[in-house]
Amino acid sequence: MDNRKPEPISIEKELHICPECGYEDGFHTSFSRVADKKCKIILICPSCHAMYDVNWEVAV
Ligand SMILES: [Zn+2]
């Protein structure tokens, strides 16, 4: 388990290309709990494993 910080990223028109390595087929997703009933969804590039935080929170 690594604990690199996800990099904040903003979505312009769309987001499926990794800004780090140019991988074009989208991202894996993972969850990071930020509160009792709230998780943040973190995007992970399947190619270079860069992590991105799109400020996407879900109640779970
Ligand atoms: Zn990448």
N, CA, C, O and the ligand as a Tripos MOL2 file, in Angstrom:
@<TRIPOS>MOLECULE
protein
  241   239    61     0     0
PROTEIN
NO_CHARGES

@<TRIPOS>ATOM
      1 N           0.8490   -1.2020    0.0000 N.3       1 MET1
      2 CA          0.0000    0.0000    0.0000 C.3       1 MET1
      3 C           0.8760    1.2390    0.0000 C.2       1 MET1
      4 O           1.7110    1.4160    0.8860 O.2       1 MET1
      5 N           0.6900    2.0780   -0.9700 N.am      2 ASP2
      6 CA          1.4740    3.3070   -0.9180 C.3       2 ASP2
      7 C           0.5680    4.4480   -0.4740 C.2       2 ASP2
      8 O          -0.6550    4.3700   -0.5890 O.2       2 ASP2
      9 N           1.1790    5.4900    0.0250 N.am      3 ASN3
     10 CA          0.3490    6.5960    0.4890 C.3       3 ASN3
     11 C           0.6960    7.9120   -0.1890 C.2       3 ASN3
     12 O           0.7370    8.9720    0.4360 O.2       3 ASN3
     13 N           0.9420    7.8070   -1.4720 N.am      4 ARG4
     14 CA          1.0830    9.0370   -2.2390 C.3       4 ARG4
     15 C          -0.2300    9.7920   -2.2080 C.2       4 ARG4
     16 O          -1.3050    9.1930   -2.1580 O.2       4 ARG4
     17 N          -0.1340   11.0940   -2.2380 N.am      5 LYS5
     18 CA         -1.3450   11.9160   -2.2410 C.3       5 LYS5
     19 C          -1.8850   11.9940   -3.6570 C.2       5 LYS5
     20 O          -1.1370   12.2450   -4.6020 O.2       5 LYS5
     21 N          -3.2020   11.7760   -3.8030 N.am      6 PRO6
     22 CA         -3.7980   11.9720   -5.1240 C.3       6 PRO6
     23 C          -3.6700   13.4270   -5.5360 C.2       6 PRO6
     24 O          -3.8060   14.3350   -4.7170 O.2       6 PRO6
     25 N          -3.4120   13.6280   -6.7900 N.am      7 GLU7
     26 CA         -3.2630   14.9820   -7.2880 C.3       7 GLU7
     27 C          -4.6240   15.5590   -7.6760 C.2       7 GLU7
     28 O          -5.3750   14.9220   -8.4150 O.2       7 GLU7
     29 N          -4.9470   16.7420   -7.1900 N.am      8 PRO8
     30 CA         -6.2250   17.3490   -7.5950 C.3       8 PRO8
     31 C          -6.2110   17.6190   -9.0970 C.2       8 PRO8
     32 O          -5.2250   18.1170   -9.6390 O.2       8 PRO8
     33 N          -7.3020   17.2890   -9.7530 N.am      9 ILE9
     34 CA         -7.3670   17.4970  -11.1940 C.3       9 ILE9
     35 C          -8.7580   18.0240  -11.5250 C.2       9 ILE9
     36 O          -9.7430   17.6150  -10.9100 O.2       9 ILE9
     37 N          -8.8370   18.9260  -12.4910 N.am     10 SER10
     38 CA        -10.1580   19.4120  -12.8680 C.3      10 SER10
     39 C         -10.5380   18.8130  -14.2110 C.2      10 SER10
     40 O          -9.6800   18.5680  -15.0590 O.2      10 SER10
     41 N         -11.8170   18.5820  -14.3940 N.am     11 ILE11
     42 CA        -12.2990   17.9800  -15.6260 C.3      11 ILE11
     43 C         -12.7370   19.0980  -16.5550 C.2      11 ILE11
     44 O         -13.6410   19.8700  -16.2330 O.2      11 ILE11
     45 N         -12.1000   19.1770  -17.6890 N.am     12 GLU12
     46 CA        -12.5190   20.1920  -18.6590 C.3      12 GLU12
     47 C         -13.7030   19.6390  -19.4370 C.2      12 GLU12
     48 O         -14.7850   19.4600  -18.8760 O.2      12 GLU12
     49 N         -13.5130   19.3720  -20.7000 N.am     13 LYS13
     50 CA        -14.6190   18.8340  -21.4880 C.3      13 LYS13
     51 C         -14.8480   17.3650  -21.1390 C.2      13 LYS13
     52 O         -15.9890   16.9090  -21.0630 O.2      13 LYS13
     53 N         -13.7920   16.6510  -20.9350 N.am     14 GLU14
     54 CA        -13.8770   15.2490  -20.5630 C.3      14 GLU14
     55 C         -12.5620   14.8600  -19.9130 C.2      14 GLU14
     56 O         -11.5890   15.6130  -19.9530 O.2      14 GLU14
     57 N         -12.5410   13.6950  -19.3220 N.am     15 LEU15
     58 CA        -11.2970   13.2360  -18.7160 C.3      15 LEU15
     59 C         -11.1760   11.7360  -18.9180 C.2      15 LEU15
     60 O         -11.8290   10.9530  -18.2280 O.2      15 LEU15
     61 N         -10.3490   11.3430  -19.8570 N.am     16 HIS16
     62 CA        -10.0640    9.9140  -19.9960 C.3      16 HIS16
     63 C          -8.6140    9.6540  -20.3490 C.2      16 HIS16
     64 O          -8.1840    8.5050  -20.4520 O.2      16 HIS16
     65 N          -7.8590   10.7340  -20.5340 N.am     17 ILE17
     66 CA         -6.4460   10.5810  -20.8520 C.3      17 ILE17
     67 C          -5.6070   10.9900  -19.6460 C.2      17 ILE17
     68 O          -5.8060   12.0660  -19.0800 O.2      17 ILE17
     69 N          -4.6870   10.1460  -19.2630 N.am     18 CYS18
     70 CA         -3.8360   10.4520  -18.1180 C.3      18 CYS18
     71 C          -2.8790   11.5850  -18.4670 C.2      18 CYS18
     72 O          -2.1100   11.4650  -19.4200 O.2      18 CYS18
     73 N          -2.9110   12.6910  -17.7090 N.am     19 PRO19
     74 CA         -2.0240   13.8110  -17.9960 C.3      19 PRO19
     75 C          -0.5630   13.4570  -17.7450 C.2      19 PRO19
     76 O           0.3380   14.1100  -18.2710 O.2      19 PRO19
     77 N          -0.3350   12.4430  -16.9570 N.am     20 GLU20
     78 CA          1.0190   12.0550  -16.5770 C.3      20 GLU20
     79 C           1.7080   11.2700  -17.6900 C.2      20 GLU20
     80 O           2.8480   11.5650  -18.0480 O.2      20 GLU20
     81 N           1.0140   10.2700  -18.2360 N.am     21 CYS21
     82 CA          1.6710    9.3830  -19.2000 C.3      21 CYS21
     83 C           0.9630    9.3010  -20.5450 C.2      21 CYS21
     84 O           1.4900    8.6990  -21.4800 O.2      21 CYS21
     85 N          -0.2270    9.8960  -20.6600 N.am     22 GLY22
     86 CA         -0.9190    9.8880  -21.9380 C.3      22 GLY22
     87 C          -1.7560    8.6510  -22.2090 C.2      22 GLY22
     88 O          -2.2950    8.5020  -23.3060 O.2      22 GLY22
     89 N          -1.8740    7.7640  -21.2360 N.am     23 TYR23
     90 CA         -2.7270    6.5790  -21.3860 C.3      23 TYR23
     91 C          -4.1540    7.0180  -21.7060 C.2      23 TYR23
     92 O          -4.6900    7.9120  -21.0520 O.2      23 TYR23
     93 N          -4.7650    6.3940  -22.7040 N.am     24 GLU24
     94 CA         -6.0120    6.9380  -23.2460 C.3      24 GLU24
     95 C          -7.2830    6.1780  -22.9000 C.2      24 GLU24
     96 O          -8.3610    6.5720  -23.3450 O.2      24 GLU24
     97 N          -7.1990    5.1410  -22.1510 N.am     25 ASP25
     98 CA         -8.3820    4.3050  -21.9490 C.3      25 ASP25
     99 C          -9.0600    4.4620  -20.5930 C.2      25 ASP25
    100 O          -9.7040    3.5350  -20.1020 O.2      25 ASP25
    101 N          -8.9160    5.6140  -20.0050 N.am     26 GLY26
    102 CA         -9.6450    5.8740  -18.7660 C.3      26 GLY26
    103 C          -8.8990    5.4230  -17.5230 C.2      26 GLY26
    104 O          -7.7100    5.1080  -17.5720 O.2      26 GLY26
    105 N          -9.6130    5.3980  -16.4190 N.am     27 PHE27
    106 CA         -8.9780    5.2100  -15.1210 C.3      27 PHE27
    107 C          -9.6260    4.0970  -14.3110 C.2      27 PHE27
    108 O         -10.8010    3.7770  -14.4900 O.2      27 PHE27
    109 N          -8.8510    3.5290  -13.4330 N.am     28 HIS28
    110 CA         -9.4230    2.7040  -12.3730 C.3      28 HIS28
    111 C          -9.9620    3.6420  -11.3020 C.2      28 HIS28
    112 O          -9.5850    4.8120  -11.2330 O.2      28 HIS28
    113 N         -10.8500    3.1090  -10.4670 N.am     29 THR29
    114 CA        -11.3560    3.9320   -9.3750 C.3      29 THR29
    115 C         -11.0410    3.2660   -8.0470 C.2      29 THR29
    116 O         -10.9690    2.0410   -7.9500 O.2      29 THR29
    117 N         -10.8560    4.0780   -7.0470 N.am     30 SER30
    118 CA        -10.7290    3.5520   -5.6960 C.3      30 SER30
    119 C         -11.3980    4.5270   -4.7440 C.2      30 SER30
    120 O         -11.6970    5.6650   -5.1050 O.2      30 SER30
    121 N         -11.6240    4.0730   -3.5440 N.am     31 PHE31
    122 CA        -12.3520    4.8800   -2.5760 C.3      31 PHE31
    123 C         -11.4610    5.2350   -1.3980 C.2      31 PHE31
    124 O         -10.6310    4.4380   -0.9600 O.2      31 PHE31
    125 N         -11.6460    6.4140   -0.9090 N.am     32 SER32
    126 CA        -10.9090    6.8550    0.2590 C.3      32 SER32
    127 C         -11.9170    7.4690    1.2310 C.2      32 SER32
    128 O         -12.5800    8.4550    0.9090 O.2      32 SER32
    129 N         -12.0240    6.8800    2.4160 N.am     33 ARG33
    130 CA        -13.0360    7.3770    3.3520 C.3      33 ARG33
    131 C         -12.5980    8.7060    3.9640 C.2      33 ARG33
    132 O         -11.4990    8.8210    4.5060 O.2      33 ARG33
    133 N         -13.4640    9.6970    3.8700 N.am     34 VAL34
    134 CA        -13.1190   11.0090    4.4230 C.3      34 VAL34
    135 C         -13.9560   11.3530    5.6420 C.2      34 VAL34
    136 O         -13.5930   12.2460    6.4070 O.2      34 VAL34
    137 N         -15.0700   10.6600    5.8360 N.am     35 ALA35
    138 CA        -15.9000   10.8750    7.0150 C.3      35 ALA35
    139 C         -16.6930    9.6000    7.2560 C.2      35 ALA35
    140 O         -16.6010    8.6460    6.4830 O.2      35 ALA35
    141 N         -17.4690    9.5890    8.3290 N.am     36 ASP36
    142 CA        -18.1990    8.3960    8.7090 C.3      36 ASP36
    143 C         -19.0090    7.8060    7.5550 C.2      36 ASP36
    144 O         -18.9720    6.6000    7.3130 O.2      36 ASP36
    145 N         -19.7340    8.6610    6.8530 N.am     37 LYS37
    146 CA        -20.5870    8.1580    5.7690 C.3      37 LYS37
    147 C         -20.2420    8.8020    4.4330 C.2      37 LYS37
    148 O         -21.1010    8.9580    3.5640 O.2      37 LYS37
    149 N         -19.0110    9.1620    4.2860 N.am     38 LYS38
    150 CA        -18.6220    9.8410    3.0560 C.3      38 LYS38
    151 C         -17.2780    9.3160    2.5380 C.2      38 LYS38
    152 O         -16.2900    9.2450    3.2690 O.2      38 LYS38
    153 N         -17.2780    8.9560    1.2730 N.am     39 CYS39
    154 CA        -16.0400    8.5160    0.6340 C.3      39 CYS39
    155 C         -15.7300    9.3980   -0.5580 C.2      39 CYS39
    156 O         -16.6130    9.9580   -1.2060 O.2      39 CYS39
    157 N         -14.4540    9.4960   -0.8130 N.am     40 LYS40
    158 CA        -14.0050   10.2090   -1.9760 C.3      40 LYS40
    159 C         -13.6070    9.1660   -3.0150 C.2      40 LYS40
    160 O         -13.0320    8.1330   -2.6700 O.2      40 LYS40
    161 N         -13.9040    9.4270   -4.2610 N.am     41 ILE41
    162 CA        -13.4790    8.5100   -5.3100 C.3      41 ILE41
    163 C         -12.1940    9.0460   -5.9280 C.2      41 ILE41
    164 O         -12.1220   10.1810   -6.3970 O.2      41 ILE41
    165 N         -11.2030    8.1980   -5.9100 N.am     42 ILE42
    166 CA         -9.8940    8.5510   -6.4430 C.3      42 ILE42
    167 C          -9.6960    7.7940   -7.7510 C.2      42 ILE42
    168 O          -9.9570    6.5940   -7.8260 O.2      42 ILE42
    169 N          -9.2390    8.4910   -8.7670 N.am     43 LEU43
    170 CA         -8.9490    7.8460  -10.0480 C.3      43 LEU43
    171 C          -7.4870    7.4310  -10.0910 C.2      43 LEU43
    172 O          -6.6040    8.1760   -9.6660 O.2      43 LEU43
    173 N          -7.2430    6.2340  -10.6070 N.am     44 ILE44
    174 CA         -5.8740    5.7400  -10.7160 C.3      44 ILE44
    175 C          -5.5940    5.3470  -12.1620 C.2      44 ILE44
    176 O          -6.3580    4.5970  -12.7690 O.2      44 ILE44
    177 N          -4.5150    5.8500  -12.6960 N.am     45 CYS45
    178 CA         -4.1340    5.4840  -14.0580 C.3      45 CYS45
    179 C          -3.6540    4.0320  -14.0650 C.2      45 CYS45
    180 O          -2.7640    3.6800  -13.2920 O.2      45 CYS45
    181 N          -4.2270    3.1820  -14.9250 N.am     46 PRO46
    182 CA         -3.8250    1.7760  -14.9740 C.3      46 PRO46
    183 C          -2.4120    1.6060  -15.5250 C.2      46 PRO46
    184 O          -1.7860    0.5640  -15.3250 O.2      46 PRO46
    185 N          -1.9230    2.6000  -16.1990 N.am     47 SER47
    186 CA         -0.6170    2.4820  -16.8250 C.3      47 SER47
    187 C           0.5190    2.9580  -15.9140 C.2      47 SER47
    188 O           1.4640    2.2090  -15.6650 O.2      47 SER47
    189 N           0.4340    4.1970  -15.4150 N.am     48 CYS48
    190 CA          1.5460    4.7220  -14.6090 C.3      48 CYS48
    191 C           1.1930    4.8210  -13.1280 C.2      48 CYS48
    192 O           2.0370    5.1930  -12.3120 O.2      48 CYS48
    193 N          -0.0470    4.4910  -12.7780 N.am     49 HIS49
    194 CA         -0.5010    4.4740  -11.3850 C.3      49 HIS49
    195 C          -0.5410    5.8450  -10.7180 C.2      49 HIS49
    196 O          -0.5540    5.9450   -9.4910 O.2      49 HIS49
    197 N          -0.5600    6.8900  -11.5220 N.am     50 ALA50
    198 CA         -0.7640    8.2170  -10.9470 C.3      50 ALA50
    199 C          -2.1740    8.2670  -10.3700 C.2      50 ALA50
    200 O          -3.0940    7.6500  -10.9070 O.2      50 ALA50
    201 N          -2.3370    9.0020   -9.2750 N.am     51 MET51
    202 CA         -3.6460    9.0920   -8.6360 C.3      51 MET51
    203 C          -4.1950   10.5010   -8.7660 C.2      51 MET51
    204 O          -3.4740   11.4840   -8.5930 O.2      51 MET51
    205 N          -5.4750   10.5820   -9.0720 N.am     52 TYR52
    206 CA         -6.1140   11.8780   -9.2710 C.3      52 TYR52
    207 C          -7.3670   12.0210   -8.4190 C.2      52 TYR52
    208 O          -8.1720   11.1010   -8.2800 O.2      52 TYR52
    209 N          -7.4900   13.1920   -7.8680 N.am     53 ASP53
    210 CA         -8.6290   13.5210   -7.0240 C.3      53 ASP53
    211 C          -9.5040   14.5130   -7.7800 C.2      53 ASP53
    212 O          -9.1360   15.6760   -7.9480 O.2      53 ASP53
    213 N         -10.6720   14.0440   -8.2370 N.am     54 VAL54
    214 CA        -11.5600   14.9220   -9.0080 C.3      54 VAL54
    215 C         -12.6210   15.5570   -8.1110 C.2      54 VAL54
    216 O         -13.6130   16.1100   -8.5870 O.2      54 VAL54
    217 N         -12.3860   15.4630   -6.8010 N.am     55 ASN55
    218 CA        -13.3080   16.0610   -5.8360 C.3      55 ASN55
    219 C         -14.7040   15.4460   -5.9640 C.2      55 ASN55
    220 O         -15.7190   16.1420   -5.9760 O.2      55 ASN55
    221 N         -14.7110   14.1420   -6.0580 N.am     56 TRP56
    222 CA        -15.9230   13.3890   -6.3170 C.3      56 TRP56
    223 C         -16.2540   12.6110   -5.0470 C.2      56 TRP56
    224 O         -15.5870   11.6290   -4.7210 O.2      56 TRP56
    225 N         -17.2720   13.0490   -4.3440 N.am     57 GLU57
    226 CA        -17.5960   12.4210   -3.0670 C.3      57 GLU57
    227 C         -18.9270   11.6950   -3.1300 C.2      57 GLU57
    228 O         -19.8730   12.1590   -3.7670 O.2      57 GLU57
    229 N         -18.9880   10.5670   -2.4720 N.am     58 VAL58
    230 CA        -20.2270    9.7940   -2.4350 C.3      58 VAL58
    231 C         -20.5560    9.4450   -0.9910 C.2      58 VAL58
    232 O         -19.6660    9.3180   -0.1500 O.2      58 VAL58
    233 N         -21.8420    9.2920   -0.7180 N.am     59 ALA59
    234 CA        -22.2720    8.8890    0.6180 C.3      59 ALA59
    235 C         -22.3600    7.3770    0.6750 C.2      59 ALA59
    236 O         -23.2610    6.7870    0.0790 O.2      59 ALA59
    237 N         -21.4490    6.7490    1.3760 N.am     60 VAL60
    238 CA        -21.4800    5.2990    1.5580 C.3      60 VAL60
    239 C         -21.0680    4.9460    2.9850 C.2      60 VAL60
    240 O         -21.0300    3.7690    3.3430 O.2      60 VAL60
    241 ZN         -0.7740    7.4790  -16.4550 Zn       61 ZN61
@<TRIPOS>BOND
     1     1     2 1
     2     2     3 1
     3     3     4 2
     4     3     5 am
     5     5     6 1
     6     6     7 1
     7     7     8 2
     8     7     9 am
     9     9    10 1
    10    10    11 1
    11    11    12 2
    12    11    13 am
    13    13    14 1
    14    14    15 1
    15    15    16 2
    16    15    17 am
    17    17    18 1
    18    18    19 1
    19    19    20 2
    20    19    21 am
    21    21    22 1
    22    22    23 1
    23    23    24 2
    24    23    25 am
    25    25    26 1
    26    26    27 1
    27    27    28 2
    28    27    29 am
    29    29    30 1
    30    30    31 1
    31    31    32 2
    32    31    33 am
    33    33    34 1
    34    34    35 1
    35    35    36 2
    36    35    37 am
    37    37    38 1
    38    38    39 1
    39    39    40 2
    40    39    41 am
    41    41    42 1
    42    42    43 1
    43    43    44 2
    44    43    45 am
    45    45    46 1
    46    46    47 1
    47    47    48 2
    48    47    49 am
    49    49    50 1
    50    50    51 1
    51    51    52 2
    52    51    53 am
    53    53    54 1
    54    54    55 1
    55    55    56 2
    56    55    57 am
    57    57    58 1
    58    58    59 1
    59    59    60 2
    60    59    61 am
    61    61    62 1
    62    62    63 1
    63    63    64 2
    64    63    65 am
    65    65    66 1
    66    66    67 1
    67    67    68 2
    68    67    69 am
    69    69    70 1
    70    70    71 1
    71    71    72 2
    72    71    73 am
    73    73    74 1
    74    74    75 1
    75    75    76 2
    76    75    77 am
    77    77    78 1
    78    78    79 1
    79    79    80 2
    80    79    81 am
    81    81    82 1
    82    82    83 1
    83    83    84 2
    84    83    85 am
    85    85    86 1
    86    86    87 1
    87    87    88 2
    88    87    89 am
    89    89    90 1
    90    90    91 1
    91    91    92 2
    92    91    93 am
    93    93    94 1
    94    94    95 1
    95    95    96 2
    96    95    97 am
    97    97    98 1
    98    98    99 1
    99    99   100 2
   100    99   101 am
   101   101   102 1
   102   102   103 1
   103   103   104 2
   104   103   105 am
   105   105   106 1
   106   106   107 1
   107   107   108 2
   108   107   109 am
   109   109   110 1
   110   110   111 1
   111   111   112 2
   112   111   113 am
   113   113   114 1
   114   114   115 1
   115   115   116 2
   116   115   117 am
   117   117   118 1
   118   118   119 1
   119   119   120 2
   120   119   121 am
   121   121   122 1
   122   122   123 1
   123   123   124 2
   124   123   125 am
   125   125   126 1
   126   126   127 1
   127   127   128 2
   128   127   129 am
   129   129   130 1
   130   130   131 1
   131   131   132 2
   132   131   133 am
   133   133   134 1
   134   134   135 1
   135   135   136 2
   136   135   137 am
   137   137   138 1
   138   138   139 1
   139   139   140 2
   140   139   141 am
   141   141   142 1
   142   142   143 1
   143   143   144 2
   144   143   145 am
   145   145   146 1
   146   146   147 1
   147   147   148 2
   148   147   149 am
   149   149   150 1
   150   150   151 1
   151   151   152 2
   152   151   153 am
   153   153   154 1
   154   154   155 1
   155   155   156 2
   156   155   157 am
   157   157   158 1
   158   158   159 1
   159   159   160 2
   160   159   161 am
   161   161   162 1
   162   162   163 1
   163   163   164 2
   164   163   165 am
   165   165   166 1
   166   166   167 1
   167   167   168 2
   168   167   169 am
   169   169   170 1
   170   170   171 1
   171   171   172 2
   172   171   173 am
   173   173   174 1
   174   174   175 1
   175   175   176 2
   176   175   177 am
   177   177   178 1
   178   178   179 1
   179   179   180 2
   180   179   181 am
   181   181   182 1
   182   182   183 1
   183   183   184 2
   184   183   185 am
   185   185   186 1
   186   186   187 1
   187   187   188 2
   188   187   189 am
   189   189   190 1
   190   190   191 1
   191   191   192 2
   192   191   193 am
   193   193   194 1
   194   194   195 1
   195   195   196 2
   196   195   197 am
   197   197   198 1
   198   198   199 1
   199   199   200 2
   200   199   201 am
   201   201   202 1
   202   202   203 1
   203   203   204 2
   204   203   205 am
   205   205   206 1
   206   206   207 1
   207   207   208 2
   208   207   209 am
   209   209   210 1
   210   210   211 1
   211   211   212 2
   212   211   213 am
   213   213   214 1
   214   214   215 1
   215   215   216 2
   216   215   217 am
   217   217   218 1
   218   218   219 1
   219   219   220 2
   220   219   221 am
   221   221   222 1
   222   222   223 1
   223   223   224 2
   224   223   225 am
   225   225   226 1
   226   226   227 1
   227   227   228 2
   228   227   229 am
   229   229   230 1
   230   230   231 1
   231   231   232 2
   232   231   233 am
   233   233   234 1
   234   234   235 1
   235   235   236 2
   236   235   237 am
   237   237   238 1
   238   238   239 1
   239   239   240 2
@<TRIPOS>SUBSTRUCTURE
     1 MET1         2 RESIDUE 1 A MET
     2 ASP2         6 RESIDUE 1 A ASP
     3 ASN3        10 RESIDUE 1 A ASN
     4 ARG4        14 RESIDUE 1 A ARG
     5 LYS5        18 RESIDUE 1 A LYS
     6 PRO6        22 RESIDUE 1 A PRO
     7 GLU7        26 RESIDUE 1 A GLU
     8 PRO8        30 RESIDUE 1 A PRO
     9 ILE9        34 RESIDUE 1 A ILE
    10 SER10       38 RESIDUE 1 A SER
    11 ILE11       42 RESIDUE 1 A ILE
    12 GLU12       46 RESIDUE 1 A GLU
    13 LYS13       50 RESIDUE 1 A LYS
    14 GLU14       54 RESIDUE 1 A GLU
    15 LEU15       58 RESIDUE 1 A LEU
    16 HIS16       62 RESIDUE 1 A HIS
    17 ILE17       66 RESIDUE 1 A ILE
    18 CYS18       70 RESIDUE 1 A CYS
    19 PRO19       74 RESIDUE 1 A PRO
    20 GLU20       78 RESIDUE 1 A GLU
    21 CYS21       82 RESIDUE 1 A CYS
    22 GLY22       86 RESIDUE 1 A GLY
    23 TYR23       90 RESIDUE 1 A TYR
    24 GLU24       94 RESIDUE 1 A GLU
    25 ASP25       98 RESIDUE 1 A ASP
    26 GLY26      102 RESIDUE 1 A GLY
    27 PHE27      106 RESIDUE 1 A PHE
    28 HIS28      110 RESIDUE 1 A HIS
    29 THR29      114 RESIDUE 1 A THR
    30 SER30      118 RESIDUE 1 A SER
    31 PHE31      122 RESIDUE 1 A PHE
    32 SER32      126 RESIDUE 1 A SER
    33 ARG33      130 RESIDUE 1 A ARG
    34 VAL34      134 RESIDUE 1 A VAL
    35 ALA35      138 RESIDUE 1 A ALA
    36 ASP36      142 RESIDUE 1 A ASP
    37 LYS37      146 RESIDUE 1 A LYS
    38 LYS38      150 RESIDUE 1 A LYS
    39 CYS39      154 RESIDUE 1 A CYS
    40 LYS40      158 RESIDUE 1 A LYS
    41 ILE41      162 RESIDUE 1 A ILE
    42 ILE42      166 RESIDUE 1 A ILE
    43 LEU43      170 RESIDUE 1 A LEU
    44 ILE44      174 RESIDUE 1 A ILE
    45 CYS45      178 RESIDUE 1 A CYS
    46 PRO46      182 RESIDUE 1 A PRO
    47 SER47      186 RESIDUE 1 A SER
    48 CYS48      190 RESIDUE 1 A CYS
    49 HIS49      194 RESIDUE 1 A HIS
    50 ALA50      198 RESIDUE 1 A ALA
    51 MET51      202 RESIDUE 1 A MET
    52 TYR52      206 RESIDUE 1 A TYR
    53 ASP53      210 RESIDUE 1 A ASP
    54 VAL54      214 RESIDUE 1 A VAL
    55 ASN55      218 RESIDUE 1 A ASN
    56 TRP56      222 RESIDUE 1 A TRP
    57 GLU57      226 RESIDUE 1 A GLU
    58 VAL58      230 RESIDUE 1 A VAL
    59 ALA59      234 RESIDUE 1 A ALA
    60 VAL60      238 RESIDUE 1 A VAL
    61 ZN61       241 GROUP 0 **** ****
